[in-house]
């Protein structure tokens, strides 16, 4: 039997290996006898013909894999152009690879989509299928991608706990920066940290809404006057009305530009403009790799999509991405779908305007209902400050 290749692309998540687990389990259940090859560090390993053989992983190793964060086979942001794609198709032929799976976000779907196109152009018998993953939840067409709910779980609990800290010593504004340069899905998830009125976060700033410095200072001042302890949650990708990032770029590669910390910038503004003590918090990579925050639903769906991808690719359904479509919130129900790969290649889904509150720095109840089935509720906290004699 021909061989299968499974690769990871882009930033890992805490459940990307659960999808890999689902792929391998699915292949075993379907009686696949070929080699299961994984390029070491994604497309870079594929281009360098550097493979790991996953065919003989034990049951114990597979169970550990399911709960391992990051990418157990490595990932990359290796740029590919025409020459690289032509070489990759030659490598597939050389290694007798008939089935190709890539797990990743919209950029990775562009990669698997192009491999599909180049293989088709050469009339190769190669079936290509994409598996979605992203903490940003910005892959198009589907309801949500594996990786998002677990990262949201981390954000929700961390913001809830930070809110309790600030309530107990209300002497400063805490500005928390969340991943998601162009889409506000993860930043918005912080709203579920609230257990009641007045709980953190008190202000939420999304990249979909142009940032106005004067309005921000007014919002913080108003919240501070009411509470004397404020938690602000903001996206790392805030931009002004001209579409320019509010912080300067500090590092650039061929395909990406890295900017300074938004939270530090905003905390400095608060100190300078309002004379209020402010602290910046940036969770960074821990948002996407913190195993205690893995959502049960997220892990189960990651495995489910891995199995669906195995079934899809062995059935020679070519040029698609597997995904989930929401059927209902209560009870929570989703159905499996296949999407033509062309529809998700580099297609970046923004946070919907209908989920953004009228005042532009919060979310709507409809978003709360949408996200609630995917994540855990924050731990309950006892506030004795309002207790009367």
C-alpha positions in Angstrom: 0.0 0.0 0.0 1.1 3.6 -0.6 2.3 5.8 2.2 0.7 8.7 4.0 2.2 12.0 5.1 0.9 14.1 8.0 2.4 17.5 8.7 1.9 20.4 11.1 2.1 24.1 10.1 2.2 27.4 11.9 1.8 28.0 15.6 1.0 24.9 17.6 -1.9 24.5 20.1 -2.5 22.3 23.1 -4.7 19.9 21.1 -2.8 19.8 17.7 -1.4 16.4 18.8 -4.9 15.2 19.6 -5.7 15.6 15.9 -2.5 13.7 15.1 -3.6 11.0 17.5 -7.0 11.0 15.8 -5.4 10.6 12.3 -3.3 7.6 13.5 -6.1 5.9 15.4 -8.4 6.5 12.4 -5.9 4.9 10.0 -5.4 1.9 12.2 -9.2 1.4 12.5 -9.4 1.6 8.7 -6.7 -1.0 8.3 -4.1 1.3 6.6 -0.9 -0.8 6.0 1.4 1.8 4.5 3.9 4.0 6.3 2.7 7.0 8.3 5.4 9.6 7.7 5.7 13.0 9.4 8.1 15.7 8.1 10.2 16.9 11.0 9.2 20.6 11.5 6.4 20.7 8.9 6.9 22.0 5.4 10.6 22.6 6.1 11.1 19.0 6.9 9.1 18.0 3.8 11.3 20.2 1.6 14.4 18.7 3.2 13.0 15.1 3.0 13.5 14.7 6.7 10.8 12.2 7.9 9.7 10.6 11.2 8.0 7.2 10.8 4.9 7.1 13.1 3.7 3.7 11.9 4.8 1.8 15.0 3.8 4.1 17.8 2.6 2.0 20.8 -0.8 2.4 22.5 1.0 4.0 25.5 2.8 6.5 23.2 -0.4 7.4 21.5 -2.2 8.1 24.8 0.7 10.4 25.8 0.6 12.0 22.4 -3.1 12.9 22.8 -2.3 15.0 25.9 0.9 16.5 24.7 0.9 20.3 23.9 2.9 22.0 21.2 3.8 19.9 18.1 5.3 16.5 18.8 6.5 16.3 15.2 7.5 19.9 14.9 6.0 22.8 12.9 7.3 25.7 10.9 6.5 28.9 9.0 8.8 27.9 6.1 8.0 29.9 3.0 7.1 27.9 -0.2 7.0 29.2 -3.7 6.8 27.5 -7.2 10.3 25.9 -7.1 9.6 24.5 -3.6 6.2 23.1 -4.6 7.7 21.5 -7.6 10.4 19.9 -5.5 7.8 18.7 -2.9 5.7 16.9 -5.5 8.9 15.1 -6.7 9.6 14.1 -3.1 6.0 12.7 -2.8 6.7 10.5 -5.8 10.1 9.4 -4.6 8.7 8.3 -1.2 5.7 6.6 -2.6 3.4 9.1 -0.8 -0.2 9.0 -2.1 -2.0 10.6 0.8 -1.1 14.1 2.3 -2.6 15.7 5.4 -1.7 19.1 6.8 -2.9 20.4 10.1 -2.9 24.2 10.6 -4.5 27.6 10.1 -5.3 29.5 6.9 -1.7 29.8 5.9 -1.2 26.0 6.2 -4.4 25.5 4.3 -2.8 27.6 1.5 0.2 25.2 1.6 -1.9 22.0 1.3 -4.1 23.7 -1.3 -1.0 24.5 -3.4 0.4 21.0 -3.0 -3.0 19.7 -4.2 -2.9 22.1 -7.2 0.7 21.3 -8.2 0.1 17.5 -7.9 -3.1 17.9 -10.0 -1.1 19.8 -12.6 1.3 17.0 -12.9 -1.5 14.4 -12.9 -0.2 12.7 -9.8 -2.3 10.2 -7.8 -2.0 12.2 -4.6 -5.0 13.0 -2.3 -4.6 16.2 -0.2 -6.8 17.0 2.9 -6.5 19.8 5.5 -7.2 19.7 9.2 -8.0 23.0 10.9 -6.2 24.3 14.0 -5.7 27.7 15.4 -6.0 29.6 18.7 -7.1 32.6 16.8 -10.2 30.9 15.4 -9.7 32.7 12.1 -10.1 29.8 9.7 -13.0 30.5 7.3 -16.3 28.7 6.7 -16.2 26.4 9.8 -17.9 27.2 13.2 -14.6 27.0 15.1 -11.2 25.3 14.9 -9.6 22.9 17.4 -7.1 24.8 19.6 -9.3 27.9 20.1 -11.4 26.6 23.0 -8.5 25.4 25.1 -6.7 28.8 24.6 -9.9 30.5 25.5 -10.1 28.4 28.7 -6.7 29.7 29.7 -7.7 33.3 29.0 -11.0 33.0 30.9 -9.4 31.5 34.0 -6.4 33.9 34.0 -8.5 37.0 33.6 -10.9 35.8 36.3 -8.1 35.2 38.7 -6.4 38.5 37.8 -9.8 40.2 38.4 -9.9 38.7 41.9 -6.4 40.0 42.6 -7.2 43.5 41.5 -10.5 43.6 43.4 -8.6 42.6 46.6 -6.0 45.4 46.1 -7.7 48.0 43.9 -4.8 50.4 43.4 -4.0 49.9 39.7 -5.2 49.2 36.2 -4.1 45.8 34.9 -3.8 45.7 31.1 -3.8 42.1 29.7 -2.6 41.5 26.1 -4.1 38.5 24.3 -3.0 36.7 21.1 -4.8 37.4 17.8 -3.2 40.0 15.6 -6.0 40.4 13.1 -9.0 38.7 14.7 -10.5 39.2 18.2 -11.9 35.8 18.9 -9.5 35.0 21.7 -9.5 38.5 23.2 -13.4 38.3 23.2 -13.3 35.0 25.1 -12.2 36.9 28.2 -15.8 38.1 28.7 -16.7 34.6 30.0 -14.4 35.3 33.0 -17.3 37.1 34.6 -19.4 35.4 37.2 -21.4 38.5 38.0 -21.9 42.2 37.5 -18.7 44.2 38.0 -16.4 41.3 37.5 -13.3 41.5 35.2 -12.8 42.2 32.4 -14.1 45.8 32.6 -13.0 46.8 29.2 -12.3 44.7 26.0 -10.5 46.1 23.0 -10.6 44.1 19.7 -8.5 44.5 16.5 -11.7 44.8 14.4 -12.5 48.2 16.0 -10.1 51.1 15.2 -8.4 52.1 18.4 -8.8 55.7 19.6 -6.4 56.8 22.3 -8.6 59.6 23.6 -11.6 57.4 23.9 -9.5 54.7 25.6 -8.3 57.1 28.3 -11.9 58.3 28.9 -13.1 54.7 29.2 -10.4 53.8 31.7 -11.0 57.0 33.7 -14.7 56.3 33.9 -14.1 52.7 35.0 -11.5 53.7 37.5 -13.7 56.3 39.1 -16.3 53.6 39.7 -14.1 50.8 40.8 -10.5 52.0 41.7 -9.3 48.7 40.3 -9.7 47.9 36.6 -8.8 45.0 34.3 -8.5 45.9 30.6 -8.1 43.1 28.0 -6.7 44.0 24.6 -5.6 42.3 21.4 -2.0 42.3 20.4 -3.1 43.6 17.0 -4.8 46.9 17.9 -4.7 49.4 15.0 -5.7 53.1 14.7 -8.3 54.5 12.3 -5.7 54.5 9.5 -5.2 50.7 9.9 -1.7 51.2 11.4 -0.6 49.2 14.5 -0.6 51.4 17.6 2.9 50.1 18.5 6.0 50.2 16.3 7.5 47.2 14.6 10.6 45.8 16.4 11.6 42.8 14.3 10.8 41.6 10.7 11.3 38.4 8.8 10.5 37.6 5.2 6.9 36.9 5.9 6.1 38.4 9.3 6.5 41.6 11.3 6.7 41.6 15.1 5.6 44.6 17.0 6.2 45.9 20.5 3.9 45.0 23.4 0.5 46.7 23.2 -0.2 46.1 26.9 3.0 47.9 27.9 2.1 50.8 25.6 -1.4 51.1 27.0 -0.2 50.9 30.6 2.3 53.6 30.0 -0.5 55.8 28.5 -2.6 55.3 31.6 0.2 56.3 33.8 1.2 59.4 31.7 -2.4 60.6 31.0 -4.2 59.7 34.1 -1.5 59.5 36.8 -2.9 56.1 37.8 -0.7 53.1 38.5 -0.9 50.6 35.7 0.6 47.1 35.1 1.0 45.3 31.8 0.5 41.5 31.5 1.3 39.5 28.4 0.5 35.8 28.6 2.4 34.9 25.3 2.9 31.3 24.2 1.5 29.9 27.4 -2.0 30.7 26.1 -1.7 27.9 23.5 0.3 25.3 25.4 -1.1 25.2 28.9 -2.3 21.6 29.4 -4.4 22.2 32.6 -6.6 24.5 30.4 -7.3 21.9 27.7 -11.0 21.9 27.0 -12.6 18.5 27.0 -14.8 19.5 24.0 -11.8 20.9 22.2 -9.7 17.7 22.6 -12.6 15.5 21.6 -13.3 17.5 18.5 -9.6 17.6 17.6 -9.6 13.8 17.7 -12.8 13.6 15.8 -11.5 15.8 12.9 -8.3 13.7 12.8 -10.3 10.6 12.3 -12.5 12.3 9.7 -9.4 13.4 7.8 -8.2 9.8 7.8 -11.5 8.6 6.4 -11.7 11.4 3.9 -8.2 11.0 2.5 -8.3 7.1 2.2 -11.6 7.5 0.4 -9.7 9.6 -2.2 -11.8 12.8 -1.5 -9.3 15.4 -2.7 -8.7 19.1 -2.2 -10.8 19.6 0.9 -10.5 20.6 4.6 -12.5 18.8 7.3 -14.5 20.9 9.7 -17.4 21.3 12.0 -20.7 23.2 11.5 -22.8 24.3 14.4 -26.3 22.9 14.5 -27.4 24.2 18.0 -26.1 25.9 21.1 -28.4 24.2 23.6 -28.0 21.4 23.4 -24.6 21.8 21.9 -24.5 19.9 18.6 -22.2 20.1 15.5 -22.0 18.1 12.3 -18.9 17.2 10.2 -18.4 19.0 6.9 -15.9 19.0 4.0 -14.9 22.4 2.6 -13.2 22.9 -0.8 -9.7 23.9 0.1 -9.9 27.0 -2.2 -12.4 28.5 0.2 -10.0 28.5 3.2 -6.6 29.2 1.6 -5.3 32.4 3.3 -8.9 33.3 4.2 -8.8 35.1 7.5 -12.1 35.2 9.4 -12.5 38.3 11.6 -14.6 38.5 14.8 -18.2 39.2 13.6 -19.6 42.7 14.2 -22.8 41.2 15.5 -20.8 39.8 18.4 -19.4 43.2 19.4 -21.3 45.4 21.8 -22.8 48.8 20.9 -20.1 50.6 22.9 -17.4 48.8 21.0 -15.4 47.6 24.0 -17.4 44.5 25.0 -19.2 41.6 23.5 -22.8 40.7 23.1 -24.9 38.0 24.8 -25.1 36.1 21.5 -21.3 35.6 21.6 -21.5 34.4 25.2 -24.1 31.8 24.2 -22.0 30.7 21.2 -18.8 30.2 23.2 -20.2 28.8 26.4 -20.5 25.1 25.3 -16.9 25.0 24.2 -15.2 26.2 27.4 -15.2 25.7 31.2 -16.7 28.1 33.6 -14.1 30.0 35.7 -13.7 28.8 39.3 -16.1 30.3 41.8 -14.6 33.1 44.0 -15.8 34.4 47.3 -16.0 38.2 47.7 -16.4 39.2 51.3 -15.9 42.9 50.7 -19.7 43.4 50.2 -20.6 41.4 53.3 -22.4 43.6 55.8 -22.1 43.5 59.6 
